[in-house]
Amino acid sequence: MSKRLLPFLRPYAVRFLTLLGLLLAGNLLALAAPLLSGRAVDAVGVRAGGVDFPGVLRNCAGMLACYALSALLNYFTASRLIRLGQAVSHDLRKAAFDRVSELPVEYFDTHPAGDLISRVCYDVDTVNAAISTDLLQLGTSALTVAGSFLMLLLISPRLTLVFFVTVPLSTLLTRFQMKRIHPLFRQRSQALGALNGFTEERMNCRRSLRVYGVEDEDLSRFQVCNEAASRAYYEADRASAALGPSVNFINNLSLACISMFGALLYLRGGLTLGNLSSFVLYSRKFSGPIREAANLLSELQSSAAAAERVLDLLEEAPEPPDAPEAAEADRLRGDIRFESVTFGYDSARPVLRDFTVHIPAGSLVAVVGPTGAGKTTLVSLLLRFYEPQSGGISVDGVPIGAYRRDGLRRRLGLVLQDTWLFGGTIAENIAYGSPNAGREDVIAAAKAARIHRFISSLPEGYDTVLTDEGAGISKGQRQLLAIARCLLSDADIVILDEATSSVDTETEEAVGAAFQRLRQGRTCFVIAHRLSTIQGADRILVLDQGGAAEQGTHGELLAAGGIYAGLYAAQTWKHG
């Protein structure tokens, strides 16, 4: 298990040491039983007249008591260790989820969600199994081996010499195999993460797959991922499966040598029959755990690989901290300036080049342009999801870096083209981000977003539970719920990123009317491809080639006969 896991184990050190003491006591009791067994054998024929029945019964009763007490202690230790493992996995999973919430947005742009889910869930559960089960068995095996070897030395040092040949062989074989097994289990975890990522992605877009009729091609791609994961599992399990039989062969070889040399010592009077019986029992206790430990080590390699993936996630750099003097954005007028901003997701290929624009407070600004012109990038920079390579952005004359991130983002309302709804009631979804909102506030926001009538038509109304991101309602209705959520947040700056792209014309007009009320006293961004929705904007920014190619009102831009006029004419002809 990785040393980096120690900070999560340290708070439970006292509990773990206590359980280790109980485990030691249980193993000592179990180790005393074979000695009593040998004495019971020697009690047969001690008297001239026959068997020493009191001695046999006394030793047998002692054996029974040792095994019973050992079983009770081991059961108690195992149950406590399971709880300890759950506590550690709880802390580890919480730390992983906390780190995920702290990671910058760019991390999620380069890492599949399925792989992250695999780390937070599957890999943490693998670590828990190692702590609650594998470590107990490994600790029991280690104590049993050490105690058995000591008893073997006490019974017959000469016969114990057999193990000085077989144990080094087992150790060398195990170390050799572990070097091969560990990389294989790491590859297995990575392959499973890739398979989970692919599966989740395809589950989320299953409707598109049906529409485009690419199920067979997608199944082939899944088969590639599935075969890679199966191959990784096979290689890891095959390598680990070979370890147990190899060690078992060496252990059986040692037992054969003990039986042969022990019989010779007994015939020569160097060992009693009871001692030989005890020695054989202790040799099984000694060699058996070595075989079990070899099998456990392969499982621990899987757990170590899983732990490394979780710990690698925990070591990912979170969003840079706010400046110590950063202020809380309590209320914003919404005066926004982009000053010579240059930014690219790949610094060698900037999306925005020396971009400068001023958006007065309270204005409704529409941003249009061809795909890839940087429309959504403006929003990401304003929300501080990314930082520009050069230049600066200010709100109300204050650089956005001088505001606390969480405070700035709370003052910005965002409605995306791809809406997000969680498993919960409609009322809870609308009130998300506004914990102090009452039912009346929720209803008022729904009415403003023109979704109240639809909600009221549902059997449970606002208490209707949504599942699978609102799979039971249309995409347009999901967007209207997201718009109601934005209305309720009372943000100072409102951003609509293609928010009306999936609603019909009637609903689009209703949403437009709602936002005419919403824009009073607020700065509003509207990013749109459908130019018919932005004709009433105070200003229209046309992005092209990394900058503001044109700006003005709808009428001014049409009169100019530039890029905007061409886009508008193309859409008018298409829908005319």
C-alpha positions as CSV (number, residue, x, y, z in Angstrom):
1,M,0.0,0.0,0.0
2,S,1.3,3.4,-0.9
3,K,3.0,5.5,1.8
4,R,1.0,8.5,0.6
5,L,-2.0,6.8,2.2
6,L,-0.5,7.2,5.7
7,P,-2.2,10.7,6.4
8,F,-5.6,9.0,6.0
9,L,-4.5,6.1,8.3
10,R,-2.8,8.2,11.0
11,P,-6.0,9.5,12.7
12,Y,-6.9,5.8,13.4
13,A,-3.5,4.8,14.6
14,V,-4.6,4.1,18.2
15,R,-7.5,2.0,17.1
16,F,-5.4,0.1,14.6
17,L,-2.7,-0.6,17.2
18,T,-5.4,-1.8,19.7
19,L,-6.8,-4.2,17.0
20,L,-3.3,-5.3,16.3
21,G,-2.8,-6.3,20.0
22,L,-6.1,-8.2,19.9
23,L,-5.0,-9.9,16.7
24,L,-1.7,-10.9,18.4
25,A,-3.6,-12.3,21.4
26,G,-5.9,-14.4,19.2
27,N,-2.9,-15.8,17.2
28,L,-1.0,-16.7,20.3
29,L,-3.9,-18.7,21.5
30,A,-4.2,-20.4,18.2
31,L,-0.4,-21.2,18.3
32,A,-0.7,-22.8,21.7
33,A,-3.1,-25.4,20.4
34,P,-0.6,-27.5,18.3
35,L,1.7,-27.7,21.4
36,L,-1.2,-29.0,23.5
37,S,-2.0,-31.5,20.7
38,G,1.6,-32.9,20.8
39,R,1.3,-33.3,24.6
40,A,-2.0,-35.1,24.2
41,V,-0.2,-37.5,21.7
42,D,2.6,-38.0,24.2
43,A,0.1,-38.7,26.9
44,V,-0.9,-41.8,25.0
45,G,1.2,-44.7,26.4
46,V,2.9,-42.7,29.1
47,R,1.7,-45.1,31.8
48,A,2.7,-48.7,31.7
49,G,-0.9,-49.8,31.8
50,G,-2.0,-47.7,28.8
51,V,-3.3,-44.2,28.1
52,D,-3.1,-41.2,30.5
53,F,-6.7,-40.3,30.0
54,P,-6.7,-37.3,32.4
55,G,-3.7,-35.9,30.6
56,V,-5.3,-36.4,27.2
57,L,-8.5,-34.8,28.3
58,R,-6.7,-31.9,30.0
59,N,-4.7,-31.1,26.9
60,C,-7.8,-31.5,24.6
61,A,-9.8,-29.2,26.8
62,G,-7.0,-26.7,26.6
63,M,-6.9,-27.0,22.8
64,L,-10.7,-26.4,22.7
65,A,-10.4,-23.3,25.0
66,C,-7.6,-21.8,22.9
67,Y,-9.4,-22.3,19.6
68,A,-12.7,-20.9,21.0
69,L,-11.0,-17.8,22.5
70,S,-9.0,-17.3,19.4
71,A,-12.1,-17.4,17.2
72,L,-13.9,-14.8,19.4
73,L,-11.0,-12.4,19.4
74,N,-10.5,-12.8,15.6
75,Y,-14.2,-12.2,15.0
76,F,-14.2,-9.0,17.1
77,T,-11.0,-7.8,15.4
78,A,-12.3,-8.5,11.9
79,S,-15.6,-6.6,12.6
80,R,-13.8,-3.6,14.1
81,L,-11.3,-3.5,11.2
82,I,-14.2,-3.5,8.7
83,R,-15.5,-0.4,10.5
84,L,-12.1,1.2,10.4
85,G,-11.7,0.4,6.7
86,Q,-15.1,2.1,6.1
87,A,-14.0,5.1,8.1
88,V,-10.8,5.5,6.1
89,S,-12.6,5.0,2.7
90,H,-15.2,7.6,3.8
91,D,-12.4,10.1,4.5
92,L,-10.6,9.2,1.2
93,R,-13.8,9.4,-0.9
94,K,-14.7,12.8,0.7
95,A,-11.2,14.1,0.1
96,A,-11.4,12.9,-3.5
97,F,-14.8,14.5,-4.1
98,D,-13.6,17.7,-2.4
99,R,-10.6,17.9,-4.7
100,V,-12.8,17.3,-7.7
101,S,-14.9,20.3,-6.6
102,E,-11.7,22.4,-6.4
103,L,-10.2,21.4,-9.7
104,P,-10.1,24.0,-12.5
105,V,-12.6,23.7,-15.3
106,E,-9.7,23.0,-17.8
107,Y,-9.0,19.7,-15.9
108,F,-12.5,18.4,-16.9
109,D,-11.9,19.4,-20.5
110,T,-9.0,16.9,-20.6
111,H,-10.1,14.1,-18.3
112,P,-13.2,11.8,-19.0
113,A,-15.9,12.0,-16.3
114,G,-16.1,8.2,-16.3
115,D,-12.5,7.9,-15.2
116,L,-13.0,10.4,-12.4
117,I,-16.1,8.4,-11.2
118,S,-14.1,5.2,-11.4
119,R,-11.4,6.8,-9.1
120,V,-13.9,8.2,-6.6
121,C,-16.1,5.1,-6.4
122,Y,-14.4,1.8,-7.6
123,D,-10.8,2.6,-6.7
124,V,-11.8,3.8,-3.2
125,D,-13.8,0.7,-2.6
126,T,-10.8,-1.4,-3.7
127,V,-8.7,0.4,-1.1
128,N,-11.4,-0.2,1.5
129,A,-11.4,-4.0,0.8
130,A,-7.6,-4.0,1.3
131,I,-7.8,-2.2,4.6
132,S,-10.8,-4.1,6.0
133,T,-10.0,-7.6,4.7
134,D,-6.6,-8.0,3.1
135,L,-4.6,-6.3,5.8
136,L,-6.3,-8.4,8.5
137,Q,-5.4,-11.6,6.7
138,L,-1.9,-10.3,6.0
139,G,-1.4,-9.4,9.6
140,T,-2.7,-12.7,10.8
141,S,-0.4,-14.5,8.3
142,A,2.6,-12.5,9.5
143,L,2.0,-13.2,13.2
144,T,1.2,-16.9,12.5
145,V,4.4,-17.3,10.5
146,A,6.6,-15.6,13.2
147,G,5.0,-17.5,16.1
148,S,5.1,-20.8,14.3
149,F,8.8,-20.4,13.4
150,L,9.6,-19.7,17.0
151,M,7.7,-22.8,18.1
152,L,9.5,-24.8,15.4
153,L,12.9,-23.7,16.8
154,L,11.9,-24.6,20.3
155,I,10.7,-28.1,19.3
156,S,13.6,-29.0,17.0
157,P,16.2,-26.6,15.8
158,R,17.8,-29.2,13.5
159,L,14.5,-30.0,11.7
160,T,13.9,-26.2,11.3
161,L,17.0,-26.0,9.0
162,V,14.7,-27.2,6.2
163,F,13.0,-23.8,6.1
164,F,16.3,-22.0,5.7
165,V,16.3,-23.4,2.2
166,T,12.6,-23.2,1.3
167,V,11.8,-19.8,2.8
168,P,14.4,-17.8,0.8
169,L,13.2,-19.6,-2.4
170,S,9.6,-18.4,-1.6
171,T,10.8,-14.9,-0.8
172,L,12.8,-14.5,-4.0
173,L,10.0,-15.9,-6.1
174,T,7.5,-13.6,-4.5
175,R,9.7,-10.5,-5.0
176,F,10.3,-11.4,-8.6
177,Q,6.6,-11.8,-9.3
178,M,5.6,-8.6,-7.5
179,K,7.8,-6.5,-9.8
180,R,5.9,-8.0,-12.8
181,I,2.4,-7.8,-11.2
182,H,2.3,-4.2,-10.0
183,P,2.4,-2.5,-13.4
184,L,-0.2,-4.9,-14.7
185,F,-2.7,-4.0,-12.0
186,R,-2.1,-0.3,-12.6
187,Q,-2.8,-0.8,-16.3
188,R,-5.9,-2.7,-15.3
189,S,-7.2,0.2,-13.3
190,Q,-6.5,2.6,-16.1
191,A,-8.2,0.4,-18.7
192,L,-11.3,0.1,-16.5
193,G,-11.4,3.9,-16.1
194,A,-11.2,4.3,-19.9
195,L,-14.0,1.8,-20.3
196,N,-16.2,3.6,-17.7
197,G,-15.5,6.9,-19.4
198,F,-16.5,5.6,-22.8
199,T,-19.6,3.9,-21.4
200,E,-20.9,7.0,-19.6
201,E,-20.3,9.2,-22.6
202,R,-22.3,6.9,-24.8
203,M,-25.1,6.5,-22.3
204,N,-25.5,10.3,-22.2
205,C,-25.9,10.6,-25.9
206,R,-27.9,7.4,-26.7
207,R,-30.6,9.4,-28.5
208,S,-28.1,10.9,-30.9
209,L,-26.7,7.4,-31.6
210,R,-30.1,6.1,-32.5
211,V,-30.8,9.1,-34.7
212,Y,-27.6,8.8,-36.7
213,G,-27.8,5.0,-36.9
214,V,-24.2,4.4,-35.7
215,E,-25.0,1.8,-33.2
216,D,-22.9,-0.9,-35.0
217,E,-19.9,1.4,-35.3
218,D,-20.2,2.5,-31.7
219,L,-20.5,-1.1,-30.6
220,S,-17.3,-1.8,-32.4
221,R,-15.6,1.0,-30.6
222,F,-17.0,-0.3,-27.3
223,Q,-15.7,-3.7,-28.2
224,V,-12.2,-2.2,-28.5
225,C,-12.3,-0.6,-25.1
226,N,-13.9,-3.8,-23.6
227,E,-11.3,-6.0,-25.1
228,A,-8.5,-3.8,-23.8
229,A,-10.0,-3.9,-20.3
230,S,-10.5,-7.7,-20.5
231,R,-7.0,-8.1,-21.7
232,A,-5.6,-6.0,-18.9
233,Y,-7.6,-7.9,-16.3
234,Y,-6.5,-11.2,-17.8
235,E,-2.8,-10.3,-17.8
236,A,-2.9,-9.0,-14.2
237,D,-4.9,-12.0,-12.9
238,R,-2.9,-14.5,-14.9
239,A,0.4,-13.2,-13.4
240,S,-1.0,-13.1,-9.9
241,A,-2.6,-16.6,-10.2
242,A,0.8,-18.1,-11.0
243,L,2.2,-16.9,-7.7
244,G,0.1,-19.0,-5.3
245,P,0.8,-22.4,-6.9
246,S,4.5,-21.6,-7.2
247,V,4.8,-20.9,-3.5
248,N,2.5,-23.8,-2.7
249,F,4.9,-26.1,-4.5
250,I,7.8,-25.0,-2.4
251,N,5.8,-25.4,0.8
252,N,4.8,-28.9,-0.2
253,L,8.5,-29.6,-0.9
254,S,9.3,-28.4,2.6
255,L,6.6,-30.6,4.1
256,A,8.0,-33.7,2.3
257,C,11.5,-32.9,3.7
258,I,10.1,-32.5,7.2
259,S,8.2,-35.8,7.1
260,M,11.4,-37.6,5.9
261,F,13.9,-36.1,8.2
262,G,11.4,-36.0,11.1
263,A,10.9,-39.7,10.8
264,L,14.6,-40.3,10.9
265,L,15.0,-38.2,14.1
266,Y,12.1,-40.1,15.7
267,L,13.6,-43.4,14.9
268,R,17.0,-42.3,16.4
269,G,15.3,-41.0,19.5
270,G,16.0,-37.3,18.8
271,L,12.3,-36.4,18.7
272,T,9.2,-37.7,20.5
273,L,6.1,-38.7,18.5
274,G,4.1,-35.8,20.1
275,N,6.9,-33.3,19.2
276,L,6.9,-34.6,15.6
277,S,3.1,-34.3,15.5
278,S,3.3,-30.7,16.8
279,F,6.2,-29.9,14.5
280,V,4.2,-31.0,11.4
281,L,1.2,-28.9,12.6
282,Y,3.4,-25.9,13.1
283,S,5.0,-26.4,9.8
284,R,1.6,-26.2,8.1
285,K,0.8,-23.1,10.1
286,F,4.1,-21.7,9.0
287,S,3.9,-22.6,5.3
288,G,0.1,-22.1,4.9
289,P,0.1,-18.3,5.6
290,I,3.1,-17.9,3.3
291,R,1.0,-19.3,0.5
292,E,-2.0,-17.1,1.5
293,A,0.2,-14.1,1.9
294,A,1.5,-14.6,-1.7
295,N,-2.1,-14.6,-2.9
296,L,-2.9,-11.6,-0.8
297,L,0.0,-9.7,-2.1
298,S,-1.4,-9.9,-5.6
299,E,-4.7,-8.4,-4.4
300,L,-2.8,-5.7,-2.5
301,Q,-1.1,-4.8,-5.7
302,S,-4.5,-4.2,-7.2
303,S,-5.4,-2.1,-4.1
304,A,-2.1,-0.2,-4.3
305,A,-2.7,0.6,-8.0
306,A,-6.2,1.9,-7.1
307,A,-4.8,3.9,-4.2
308,E,-2.2,5.5,-6.4
309,R,-5.0,6.6,-8.9
310,V,-7.0,8.2,-6.1
311,L,-3.9,9.8,-4.5
312,D,-2.8,11.1,-8.0
313,L,-6.2,12.8,-8.2
314,L,-5.7,14.3,-4.7
315,E,-2.4,15.7,-5.8
316,E,-3.8,17.5,-8.8
317,A,-3.4,21.2,-8.4
318,P,-6.7,23.0,-7.5
319,E,-7.7,26.4,-8.8
320,P,-5.2,29.0,-7.8
321,P,-6.2,30.6,-4.5
322,D,-7.7,34.1,-4.4
323,A,-5.3,36.9,-3.6
324,P,-5.2,37.6,0.2
325,E,-6.6,41.0,-0.4
326,A,-9.4,39.8,-2.7
327,A,-12.8,41.5,-2.0
328,E,-16.2,40.0,-1.8
329,A,-18.4,40.9,-4.8
330,D,-21.5,41.9,-2.8
331,R,-23.3,43.8,-5.5
332,L,-22.2,44.7,-9.1
333,R,-23.3,47.4,-11.4
334,G,-22.2,45.3,-14.4
335,D,-19.8,47.6,-16.2
336,I,-17.4,45.2,-18.0
337,R,-14.2,45.9,-19.9
338,F,-12.0,43.5,-21.8
339,E,-8.6,45.2,-22.3
340,S,-6.2,43.7,-24.9
341,V,-7.2,40.2,-23.9
342,T,-5.3,37.3,-25.6
343,F,-6.3,33.8,-24.8
344,G,-6.1,30.3,-26.3
345,Y,-6.7,26.8,-24.8
346,D,-3.5,26.0,-26.6
347,S,-1.2,29.0,-26.2
348,A,0.2,28.4,-29.7
349,R,-3.3,28.9,-31.2
350,P,-5.1,31.8,-29.5
351,V,-8.9,32.1,-29.8
352,L,-8.9,35.8,-28.8
353,R,-6.2,38.2,-30.0
354,D,-5.7,41.6,-28.4
355,F,-9.5,41.7,-27.7
356,T,-10.8,45.0,-26.4
357,V,-14.4,45.9,-25.8
358,H,-16.5,47.9,-23.2
359,I,-19.9,46.8,-22.1
360,P,-21.8,49.5,-20.2
361,A,-23.7,48.6,-17.0
362,G,-27.3,47.7,-17.6
363,S,-27.0,47.0,-21.3
364,L,-28.1,44.0,-23.2
365,V,-25.3,42.8,-25.4
366,A,-25.5,40.0,-28.0
367,V,-22.4,38.1,-29.1
368,V,-22.5,36.4,-32.5
369,G,-20.0,35.0,-34.9
370,P,-19.0,31.8,-36.6
371,T,-18.3,28.6,-34.7
372,G,-15.0,28.8,-32.9
373,A,-14.9,32.6,-32.9
374,G,-14.6,32.7,-29.1
375,K,-18.2,33.5,-28.0
376,T,-18.3,30.9,-25.2
377,T,-14.6,31.7,-24.4
378,L,-15.7,35.2,-23.4
379,V,-18.0,33.8,-20.8
380,S,-15.4,31.3,-19.5
381,L,-12.9,34.2,-19.0
382,L,-15.5,36.4,-17.3
383,L,-16.4,33.5,-14.9
384,R,-12.6,33.0,-14.3
385,F,-12.8,29.4,-15.5
386,Y,-9.7,30.3,-17.4
387,E,-7.2,33.1,-17.1
388,P,-6.1,35.1,-20.1
389,Q,-2.5,34.8,-21.3
390,S,-2.3,38.6,-21.5
391,G,-4.5,41.6,-21.0
392,G,-7.1,42.0,-18.3
393,I,-10.8,42.0,-17.5
394,S,-12.5,44.3,-15.1
395,V,-16.0,44.6,-13.6
396,D,-17.0,48.1,-12.3
397,G,-13.5,49.2,-12.8
398,V,-12.0,46.5,-10.6
399,P,-9.9,43.7,-12.1
400,I,-11.8,40.4,-11.7
401,G,-8.8,38.9,-10.1
402,A,-9.4,41.4,-7.2
403,Y,-12.7,39.7,-6.4
404,R,-13.1,36.4,-4.7
405,R,-14.0,33.7,-7.3
406,D,-17.0,32.3,-5.4
407,G,-18.4,35.8,-4.7
408,L,-18.0,36.9,-8.3
409,R,-19.6,33.8,-9.7
410,R,-22.6,34.1,-7.4
411,R,-23.3,37.5,-8.9
412,L,-23.3,36.0,-12.4
413,G,-26.3,34.0,-13.6
414,L,-25.6,31.5,-16.4
415,V,-28.0,29.5,-18.6
416,L,-26.3,27.1,-21.0
417,Q,-27.4,25.4,-24.1
418,D,-26.9,22.0,-22.3
419,T,-29.0,22.4,-19.2
420,W,-28.2,20.6,-16.0
421,L,-30.9,19.2,-13.7
422,F,-30.3,17.0,-10.8
423,G,-32.3,14.2,-9.1
424,G,-34.8,16.1,-6.9
425,T,-38.1,18.0,-7.1
426,I,-38.8,20.7,-9.6
427,A,-38.9,23.2,-6.8
428,E,-35.5,22.1,-5.5
429,N,-34.0,22.4,-9.0
430,I,-35.3,25.9,-9.5
431,A,-34.1,27.0,-6.0
432,Y,-30.7,25.4,-6.5
433,G,-28.1,28.1,-5.6
434,S,-30.8,30.1,-3.7
435,P,-31.2,28.2,-0.4
436,N,-33.2,31.0,1.3
437,A,-35.8,31.1,-1.4
438,G,-39.4,30.2,-0.4
439,R,-42.0,28.4,-2.4
440,E,-43.6,31.8,-3.4
441,D,-40.2,32.9,-4.8
442,V,-39.9,29.7,-6.8
443,I,-43.4,30.1,-8.2
444,A,-42.7,33.7,-9.2
445,A,-39.5,32.7,-11.0
446,A,-41.3,29.9,-12.8
447,K,-44.1,32.3,-13.9
448,A,-41.5,34.8,-15.2
449,A,-39.9,32.0,-17.2
450,R,-43.3,31.0,-18.5
451,I,-43.0,27.4,-17.1
452,H,-45.5,27.7,-14.3
453,R,-48.4,26.4,-16.4
454,F,-46.5,23.3,-17.4
455,I,-45.4,22.6,-13.8
456,S,-49.0,23.0,-12.5
457,S,-50.2,20.5,-15.0
458,L,-48.0,17.8,-13.5
459,P,-49.7,15.4,-11.0
460,E,-47.3,16.5,-8.2
461,G,-46.8,20.0,-9.4
462,Y,-43.6,21.6,-8.0
463,D,-43.0,18.5,-5.9
464,T,-42.6,16.3,-9.1
465,V,-39.3,14.4,-8.8
466,L,-36.9,14.6,-11.7
467,T,-34.7,11.7,-12.6
468,D,-31.9,11.2,-15.1
469,E,-31.4,14.9,-15.7
470,G,-35.1,15.5,-16.3
471,A,-35.5,12.7,-18.9
472,G,-39.3,12.9,-18.6
473,I,-39.6,16.4,-19.9
474,S,-38.6,18.1,-23.2
475,K,-35.3,19.8,-23.7
476,G,-37.1,23.2,-24.1
477,Q,-38.8,22.7,-20.8
478,R,-35.5,21.8,-19.2
479,Q,-34.1,25.0,-20.5
480,L,-37.0,27.0,-19.1
481,L,-36.4,25.4,-15.7
482,A,-32.8,26.5,-15.9
483,I,-33.9,30.0,-16.9
484,A,-36.3,30.1,-13.8
485,R,-33.3,29.1,-11.7
486,C,-31.3,32.0,-13.1
487,L,-34.2,34.4,-12.5
488,L,-34.4,33.3,-8.9
489,S,-30.7,33.8,-8.3
490,D,-31.1,37.6,-8.6
491,A,-27.7,37.9,-10.4
492,D,-26.3,41.2,-11.4
493,I,-24.9,40.0,-14.7
494,V,-26.9,37.4,-16.7
495,I,-25.4,35.2,-19.4
496,L,-27.4,33.2,-21.9
497,D,-25.3,30.8,-23.9
498,E,-27.6,29.6,-26.6
499,A,-30.3,29.3,-24.0
500,T,-33.2,29.5,-26.4
501,S,-31.7,27.2,-29.0
502,S,-34.1,24.3,-28.2
503,V,-37.4,26.1,-27.7
504,D,-40.1,26.7,-30.3
505,T,-41.0,30.1,-31.6
506,E,-43.9,30.7,-29.2
507,T,-41.8,29.7,-26.2
508,E,-38.9,31.8,-27.5
509,E,-41.1,34.8,-27.6
510,A,-42.3,34.1,-24.0
511,V,-38.7,33.8,-22.8
512,G,-37.8,37.0,-24.6
513,A,-40.6,38.8,-22.8
514,A,-39.4,37.4,-19.5
515,F,-35.9,38.6,-20.1
516,Q,-37.0,42.1,-21.0
517,R,-38.2,42.2,-17.4
518,L,-35.1,40.5,-16.1
519,R,-32.7,42.9,-17.8
520,Q,-33.9,45.9,-15.8
521,G,-30.9,47.1,-13.8
522,R,-28.8,44.2,-15.0
523,T,-26.1,43.6,-17.6
524,C,-27.2,40.8,-19.9
525,F,-25.0,38.7,-22.3
526,V,-26.8,36.7,-25.0
527,I,-24.7,34.3,-27.1
528,A,-26.8,33.2,-30.0
529,H,-26.7,31.7,-33.5
530,R,-30.4,32.5,-34.1
531,L,-30.1,36.2,-35.0
532,S,-33.9,36.7,-34.8
533,T,-33.6,36.4,-31.0
534,I,-31.2,39.4,-30.5
535,Q,-32.6,42.1,-32.7
536,G,-33.6,44.2,-29.7
537,A,-30.1,44.1,-28.1
538,D,-28.5,47.4,-27.2
539,R,-25.3,46.3,-28.9
540,I,-24.3,43.3,-31.0
541,L,-20.7,42.1,-31.0
542,V,-19.6,40.2,-34.0
543,L,-16.6,38.1,-33.3
544,D,-14.3,36.9,-36.0
545,Q,-10.6,36.1,-36.3
546,G,-10.1,36.5,-32.5
547,G,-11.5,40.0,-32.2
548,A,-14.6,42.2,-32.4
549,A,-14.9,42.5,-36.1
550,E,-18.1,44.6,-35.9
551,Q,-20.3,46.1,-33.2
552,G,-23.5,48.1,-33.2
553,T,-27.3,47.7,-33.1
554,H,-29.2,45.4,-35.4
555,G,-30.1,48.2,-37.8
556,E,-26.6,49.7,-37.9
557,L,-25.0,46.4,-38.7
558,L,-27.5,45.6,-41.4
559,A,-26.9,49.0,-42.9
560,A,-23.1,48.4,-42.8
561,G,-23.5,45.3,-45.0
562,G,-20.7,43.4,-43.3
563,I,-20.3,40.0,-41.6
564,Y,-23.5,40.4,-39.6
565,A,-25.6,41.4,-42.6
566,G,-24.3,38.3,-44.4
567,L,-25.2,36.0,-41.5
568,Y,-28.6,37.6,-41.1
569,A,-29.3,37.3,-44.8
570,A,-28.3,33.7,-44.8
571,Q,-30.6,32.8,-41.9
572,T,-33.5,34.8,-43.4
573,W,-33.1,33.0,-46.7
574,K,-32.9,29.6,-45.0
575,H,-36.0,30.1,-42.9
576,G,-37.9,32.2,-45.4
